[in-house]
Amino acid sequence: MTVLDDVAADRHDGPWVDVCAATDVLADRGVCALIEGVAVALFRCSGRSVEGHDRWFAVDNRDPFTGASVLSRGLVGSAGDRVTVASPLLKQRFDLATGQCIDDVAMTLGVWPIRVVDGRVEVGTEPSSTGNQRETGRKHQPATMS
């Protein structure tokens, strides 16, 4: 078994939904999956870990600025050491590890536990309230307002 987010997997008590083969998701692209009735954007980010392995992220697919379910079609990039997705509509950037909007800290996306087991991508059935702890613990803490 290969688990790419050990902490999120350990903290997620609920069941997992088998989504697709890991090879079905192109590097640095997103796909959308329906998880418990919610559209979730899954991203495979190539070589962005310290070890050079792909990193996987899952966030709400719904753009909170427009209400459109489009974030899986967004542009994967970075802002400093943060891996981001830019909405294809109004171009706001979201940190894929925390769900925090970089351009408007009042907006956030739900972050979902994701793992790869025996070459299959699985997503937890409930969003995480703390983001992807493996990623936030290594690089940065979620943005806060003072």
C-alpha positions in Angstrom: 0.0 0.0 0.0 1.2 3.5 -0.9 -0.2 6.3 1.2 0.8 9.7 0.0 -0.7 11.6 2.9 0.0 9.6 6.0 -1.4 12.1 8.5 -4.6 12.8 6.6 -5.1 9.1 6.2 -4.6 8.5 9.9 -7.0 11.2 10.9 -9.7 10.3 8.5 -12.0 7.8 10.2 -14.6 7.6 7.5 -14.7 5.4 4.5 -12.7 6.1 1.3 -14.1 6.3 -2.2 -12.1 4.7 -5.0 -12.0 7.3 -7.8 -9.7 6.1 -10.6 -6.3 4.7 -11.4 -3.4 7.1 -10.6 -2.3 6.8 -14.2 -5.6 8.3 -15.3 -4.7 11.7 -13.9 -2.2 13.6 -16.0 0.7 15.3 -14.2 0.0 19.0 -13.2 -3.7 18.7 -14.2 -6.9 18.3 -12.3 -9.9 16.0 -12.6 -13.3 16.2 -11.0 -14.9 13.4 -9.0 -18.3 13.2 -7.2 -17.6 12.3 -3.5 -20.8 11.9 -1.4 -22.6 14.2 -3.7 -19.9 16.9 -3.7 -17.8 17.8 -6.7 -14.1 17.5 -5.6 -11.1 18.6 -7.7 -8.2 16.1 -7.6 -4.7 17.3 -8.6 -1.5 15.3 -9.3 1.5 17.7 -9.0 4.6 16.2 -10.6 7.9 16.2 -8.7 6.8 18.8 -6.2 7.8 16.9 -3.1 11.2 17.0 -1.4 11.7 13.4 -2.6 10.8 14.3 -6.1 7.6 12.3 -6.1 4.2 13.4 -7.3 2.0 15.1 -4.7 -1.8 14.7 -4.7 -4.3 17.2 -3.5 -8.1 17.2 -3.3 -10.2 20.4 -2.8 -13.7 21.5 -3.4 -14.3 21.9 -7.2 -16.8 24.8 -6.7 -15.2 28.3 -7.2 -16.5 30.3 -4.2 -16.3 33.5 -6.2 -18.6 32.5 -9.0 -20.3 29.3 -7.7 -19.2 27.5 -10.9 -17.8 23.9 -10.5 -14.6 24.6 -12.5 -11.5 24.4 -10.3 -10.5 21.0 -11.6 -9.9 23.0 -14.9 -7.7 25.5 -13.2 -4.0 26.2 -13.8 -1.6 24.5 -11.4 1.3 26.7 -10.3 3.0 28.0 -7.2 3.2 31.1 -5.0 6.5 30.9 -3.2 6.6 27.4 -1.7 2.8 27.0 -2.0 1.4 24.7 -4.7 -1.7 26.5 -6.1 -4.5 26.3 -8.5 -5.8 29.4 -10.3 -9.5 29.5 -11.1 -10.1 29.4 -14.8 -12.7 32.1 -14.5 -11.5 35.0 -12.4 -8.0 33.7 -11.8 -8.0 33.8 -8.0 -5.3 31.4 -6.6 -5.9 28.8 -4.0 -3.3 27.0 -1.9 -3.9 23.3 -2.6 -2.6 22.2 0.8 -4.9 24.5 2.9 -7.7 25.6 0.6 -6.9 29.2 1.5 -7.3 31.8 -1.2 -4.1 33.7 -1.7 -5.7 36.7 -3.3 -8.6 37.1 -0.8 -8.0 35.5 2.7 -11.7 35.6 3.5 -12.3 32.8 1.0 -11.3 29.1 1.4 -12.0 25.8 -0.2 -12.7 22.5 1.6 -9.7 20.2 1.6 -10.3 16.5 1.2 -8.1 13.6 2.4 -6.5 11.8 -0.6 -4.3 8.8 -1.0 -3.0 6.3 -3.5 -3.3 2.7 -2.6 -2.1 0.0 -5.0 -2.1 2.4 -7.9 -5.7 3.6 -7.2 -6.6 7.1 -6.1 -8.9 7.2 -3.1 -10.6 10.2 -1.5 -12.1 10.4 2.0 -15.8 10.9 2.3 -15.6 14.1 4.4 -13.5 17.2 4.0 -10.8 17.9 6.5 -11.2 20.9 8.7 -7.5 21.3 9.1 -6.2 21.0 5.5 -3.6 18.6 4.3 -1.5 18.4 7.5 1.5 16.7 5.8 1.8 19.7 3.5 1.1 22.5 5.9 3.3 21.1 8.6 6.3 21.0 6.3 6.1 24.2 4.5 3.8 26.8 6.1 0.8 27.3 8.3 -2.6 28.3 6.9 -2.9 32.0 6.4 -4.8 33.9 9.1 -6.3 37.3 9.4 -5.3 39.6 12.2 
